[in-house]
Amino acid sequence: MALTRKTVRNILQKDGELDDKLEQIMALYGASFNDYVSKSDIEQIKKDAIDEAMKGKPNDYKESQEWKDMESKIAEYERKEQIRNLTDRGVKNEKYAEMLIGKLDSEKDIDEQLSSFKEEYADMFNVEEETKPQFGSGTKGSMPQGNEKQSFGEIWGFVPKK
């Protein structure tokens, strides 16, 4: 039986000595505290459980493996972007671009550095010719007027005869 008002009332209503009734009530009281855990013990149990759960886990999210993987992917992407940027600016291939990335100073202007690299490492850059492309012979004449006797339409028979 548990220590409740009902059980205490039943014990007190029985005939018998007062000491006997008191012993029965105290026995119920003692039985109700068999599973009792003090607050300090509960706090220690909580702390031990948290410590056990956090064992092997990093204290800071930057120490986690996922964070390190993400940082390495970002660094790899930024490096590829720098290589693409240099190849767009005239470097022949990616190997040359990687070599030049190591020599670039991030605080200085990239265009100025690349122009000095073009003089120093001319074989690493694409040769830019200053000539204009030629697309056949030069132009002569004028636009067709449409009213001339020998127009394009008349030669090919597109204009109806009057």
Salt bridges, closest charged atoms under 4 A:
GLU43 OE2 - LYS46 NZ 3.78
ASP51 OD2 - LYS47 NZ 3.46
GLU52 OE1 - LYS55 NZ 3.94
GLU76 OE2 - LYS80 NZ 3.39
GLU81 OE1 - ARG84 NH1 2.90
ASP111 OD1 - ARG89 NH1 2.60
GLU128 OE2 - LYS118 NZ 3.96
